[in-house]
Amino acid sequence: MSLIAAAVCLGFAGCTSQPANPNPRAAVPLSTVAVDLPRYMGRWYVIANIPYFAERGFVGSRAEWKLRSDGRIDDAFVGRKGGFDGPEKRYQFLDRVKEGSGGGAWRVRLFWPIYVSQLTLYVDPDYRYTLIGYPDKSLGWIFSREPDMDDATYRALLARFHAMGYDTSQFRRIPQKPDQIGQPGFASPGSHD
C-alpha cells in the first residue's frame, strides 16, 4: 500500500510542478492566522487561484465549508468544468483542524490515505475575503463571500500574497459569470494554466 501512496504523491508533485519562484521572499515560511471557525464556515467563491491539477478548467467554482459536531469540517468544491453550459460538479472532502493552529491550519483528506495541508494566511475582519495557501507556495486561493471582486481589492489581496513570498504571476482569476471568460487575467475553461 505504501508504494501506491508514494506513486500517487509523486504523480501529484509532477502535476503541480511550477517554474522556480522568483519572489525574494520565496523561502520564508508561511504563517497562519487564527480564525473563528463558526464564522469562517459557509460559501466562499474562488476569485483566483494557482490551481492544483483537478481544479483546472473550472468556472463558477466555490468552496462550501460546514463545521461538524465532532470538530471536523465537511469541505465541498463545486464548479462547472469547461464552461457555464456544463453540469455543476461537486467533490466532497473531509478536513481536520490542526491542533494549536487557532483554526488556521487544516489537514484535508482528498481521499484515503492522501492528505494535504491548507493554510489560512489572511481573513479580513468582516470575514468577506480570505487567502488560503499551501506550505511550499505552489498553490494559493483568493476567496470571497461574493462572486464579484473589484480590481482594487483583488490587487490588494495579491499584494498580500506577494509580501508572503508568492509568485503572484501564477494566479489566474476564475470566471464566476460567462462574460468574464476571455477577459485579461482570467483563466480559460479549456486551458491548463
N, C-alpha and C positions, 0 to 999 in steps of 0.2 A: 504494500500500500504506500509506503514512503517513497518508492521510486515513481509511482504515479503522481503523487503530490509534488515531487520535485520537478517532474516533467511539466506539469501544469503551471507551476510557478515560473519555470524558465520560459514557457510559452507566453505567460502574461508579461514577463520582462521584455521579451522580444517585440511584443505588440505595442508596448508603451515607450520604446526607445525614442529618445529625442536628441537633437544636436546639443552639444555642450552649452550649458547655461552661461551666458556672457556677463550676468549681473555680478558686480564685485562683491556682493554680499551672499553669493550663492551657497557658500559653505557654512554660513551662520545658521545654527539650528532654529527651527520654528518653535514658537511658544504659543500655547493655547490660552484662551480666555475662559473664565468661568461663565456658565450660563444658567439661567433659571429654567430648568428643564420643562416644567409645565407650560411656561410662557413660550418656549422655543418650539414646542410641538406645532403641528398643523401643516398647511400647504406652503411650499416655497417654490417659486418659479426659477428655472435655470436661465439666468440672464446671459451668462457667458461661462466658458469653461476651457480648460485644457483637458480634453476628454480621455477616458480610457477607451479601449477599442470598442467595447459594446455600446457606448453612447454615440458613436459617430453616425452621422446621417439622420439624427432625430431632430424633430421640430416640435414646438409646443410642449417641451419637456418640463417636468416638475418633480419635486420630491414631496412625499406626504409622510410625516412622522407622527406616530402615536405612542405615548408612554403607556406601558402595560403595568398592571398592578404588581408584577414581580420586579419592576425596575428596568426591564429590558425595553427596547424600542422596536416597534413594527415600522419598517422602513420600506416604502414603495417608491420605485422610479416609474413614472408614467410619461409616455410620449408617443409620437407618431413617427414611424420610420419612413424616410424617403419623401415626405411631403404631407400637407394637411389633408389630402384626399384619402390617405391610408387609415386603417383602423387604429384606434388607440391601443397601445400595448402596455401591459403592467407587469413589472418584475418586483417580487417581494423578497426582502432581506430581513435579517434579524440582527439588531445591534445591542451591544452591551457597553455601558459607560465604564471607562477605565477608572478604577479606584484611585482617589486622590487627585483627580483631574478637575474637580469642580464642575463636572458635566461637559467639559470642553474637548475631551478625547474619547472617541468611541472605537470599539472593535466591531467591525462589520463582517458578518458571516455572509459571504457571497453564496457559497454552498459548502457543505461539509466535505473536506476539512479545510477549506480555503477561507482565511480571514484577512482583512486589510484594516489599516488604521485610517480613521477620519478625524481630522483636527479642526476644531473651530478656532479660527485665527482672529476673528473680529465679529462682533454683533453690535449694531448701533443701539443707543439707549432705548429707543422705541421698538426694538425688535422688528424693524422693517427690512433691514438688509443684513446679510451675513456672508462671511468669507470662509470657505472650507478649503483645507489644504491636505497635502499628503507629505509625509516626512522628508522625502527626497526632492520635493518641489516639482515633480514631473506631472502632477495632476493638481488642478485647482478649480474652484467653482465660485461664481458670484451668484448669490440667491437673493430674491426679493419676494416680499409678500404679494406684490402686484406684478402682472406680466409685462408692464412697461417700465422703463427707467430712462430718465433724461440723460443726455450726454455728459453734463457736468457731474452728476452723481456717479455715473459709470467711470469717468476718468478719475474721480477722487478715489473710488474703490480700487481701480487698477494701480493707482499710485501707492496705496497701502500694500498691495502685493509686491510692487517693486521695492518698497522700503524693507520688506521681509526677505528679499533676495530672489524673487521670482523673475524669470524671463517673461515679461508681460507681452512680448510679441507673439507668444504661443497661444494666447487667449483668443477665442472666436465667440462672437455674440451668437446666441441661439435664437432663431426666429420664433417668436411667440404668436405671430399673425402672418397671413400669407403675403402681405405687401412688404414684409421685411426680407423675404427671400431675394437674393441677388444684390442687396444693398451692401455698400462698403463696410467691411469689418464683420459681416455676418457669415456664419458657416453655411455652406451649401448642402442641402439634404443629400445630394448624390456624391459628395466629396468624402475623402478620407482624411481631412485636416484634423 
